[in-house]
Amino acid sequence: MDVYTTEEQQIEAIKKWWQTNGNSVLIGIALAIAAVLGYQTWNQNKQANSEAAAVLYGQVVEAATQADQNRLQGNSEELEGQLATLTHLGEQLKTDFSNSEYAVFGALMLAKEAMLGAKPEEAETQLRWAMEHTVSDATRLIANLRLVRVLAAQEQYDAALKALDAVQPGSQADAYEEVRGDIYVAMGEMEQARDAYKKAMELSAERNEGQSRPILKFKHDNLLVAGN
């Protein structure tokens, strides 16, 4: 009888506890389920967005490929149409998937086409967008180096040199010094250009088992032969 009374007391205690805490428990369970379902939905949406961005980027690449072929073949009318398609798709990619690296790659492609079309200001805009939106340090370095070349093409040499010095080039240090040399050549500063090419050769050799890229030696020695 004592055991029965104890069990009744236990049941009664559980009932009272459930009356006091039951709603909180149910709410907690509901929140936990909602969190799990929310994460799954978010993950699925993220995957779907990534796949959609990849498809759209593939269309951008295809349009750029077709534009290159028409450019080589001299098909001006077809080229104009492909460039319009490329621009539309690239801007759509940037608008709809601005947080995706595919959009960054699209901007880099638009910048390339802008330079081919003699539109350096437009290329500069695309490259700055890419630098602001990429999450990859390597991609940012590439975009910045291209921006430097665009600025130099507009004879904005001081701005180009400033952009070179604004980042830590890391594994691309030799490429950065090469472009620095190119800028100094354009400025007529041949001694500084030689120094930059020499440094680029040394950095390149460090990365390639003692062998620097041949173009660097050619640029350096060409200044020597020219008496500069």
Rosetta blueprint (number, residue, H / E / L):
1 M L
2 D H
3 V H
4 Y H
5 T H
6 T H
7 E H
8 E H
9 Q H
10 Q H
11 I H
12 E H
13 A H
14 I H
15 K H
16 K H
17 W H
18 W H
19 Q H
20 T H
21 N H
22 G H
23 N H
24 S H
25 V H
26 L H
27 I H
28 G H
29 I H
30 A H
31 L H
32 A H
33 I H
34 A H
35 A H
36 V H
37 L H
38 G H
39 Y H
40 Q H
41 T H
42 W H
43 N H
44 Q H
45 N H
46 K H
47 Q H
48 A H
49 N H
50 S H
51 E H
52 A H
53 A H
54 A H
55 V H
56 L H
57 Y H
58 G H
59 Q H
60 V H
61 V H
62 E H
63 A H
64 A H
65 T H
66 Q H
67 A H
68 D H
69 Q H
70 N H
71 R H
72 L H
73 Q H
74 G L
75 N L
76 S H
77 E H
78 E H
79 L H
80 E H
81 G H
82 Q H
83 L H
84 A H
85 T H
86 L H
87 T H
88 H H
89 L H
90 G H
91 E H
92 Q H
93 L H
94 K H
95 T H
96 D H
97 F L
98 S L
99 N L
100 S L
101 E H
102 Y H
103 A H
104 V H
105 F H
106 G H
107 A H
108 L H
109 M H
110 L H
111 A H
112 K H
113 E H
114 A H
115 M H
116 L H
117 G L
118 A L
119 K L
120 P H
121 E H
122 E H
123 A H
124 E H
125 T H
126 Q H
127 L H
128 R H
129 W H
130 A H
131 M H
132 E H
133 H H
134 T L
135 V L
136 S L
137 D H
138 A H
139 T H
140 R H
141 L H
142 I H
143 A H
144 N H
145 L H
146 R H
147 L H
148 V H
149 R H
150 V H
151 L H
152 A H
153 A H
154 Q L
155 E L
156 Q L
157 Y H
158 D H
159 A H
160 A H
161 L H
162 K H
163 A H
164 L H
165 D H
166 A L
167 V L
168 Q L
169 P L
170 G H
171 S H
172 Q H
173 A H
174 D H
175 A H
176 Y H
177 E H
178 E H
179 V H
180 R H
181 G H
182 D H
183 I H
184 Y H
185 V H
186 A H
187 M H
188 G L
189 E L
190 M H
191 E H
192 Q H
193 A H
194 R H
195 D H
196 A H
197 Y H
198 K H
199 K H
200 A H
201 M H
202 E H
203 L H
204 S H
205 A H
206 E H
207 R H
208 N L
209 E L
210 G L
211 Q L
212 S L
213 R L
214 P H
215 I H
216 L H
217 K H
218 F H
219 K H
220 H H
221 D H
222 N H
223 L H
224 L H
225 V H
226 A L
227 G L
228 N L
